[in-house]
Structure formats: structure tokens, C-alpha cells
Amino acid sequence: MEKFSFWDKIKNIFAWLRSLFFNKELELSVVGLQNAGKSTFVNVLANSKFDEDTIPTIGFNFRTLRKGKVQFKLWDLGKIL
């Protein structure tokens, strides 16, 4: 049988409490004025690099990505015709 020290038990309790209050999934809608950099922001989060030649968004773009232990669902809302 494996022994746990007092501190290991405390760490496990804090980890359990943290899991109750912090989501591991985040859904985010990015809205703003035209040419404000919404798509660029989403692309930098996803690719970790900046690209000057971003095409304007018509309608919306949806992207799912993971950073660390958090999964992001990003909605890039653009011009709707």
C-alpha cells in the first residue's frame, strides 16, 4: 500500500478544489470594429506568429486550440453581408 504524506494530501485537496472552480475549456467570441485586428489576434494565439497579410473575415471563423491544459474555442466574428 502506498503511503501519502500530509503535504501530498493537502496538495491533492487543493488540486481537487482548483478543478472545481477553474474551467479547462474556454469559449471566447472576439468582436470589434472593422480592421481592429480580431483575426490577427486569433491567428497569433493559434500559430504563435504574426502575419501582416490577413484577409478580412466575412461571416465568422471558428477555431479550436489548446494552450497548456486549457482548450479554447474561438469565434472570430466579422462582417456579415
Secondary structure, DSSP 8 states (H G I E B T S, - for coil): -----HHHHHHHHHHHHHHHHS-SEEEEEE--STTSSHHHHHHHHHHSS--S-----BSEEEEEEEETTEEEEEEEE-B--
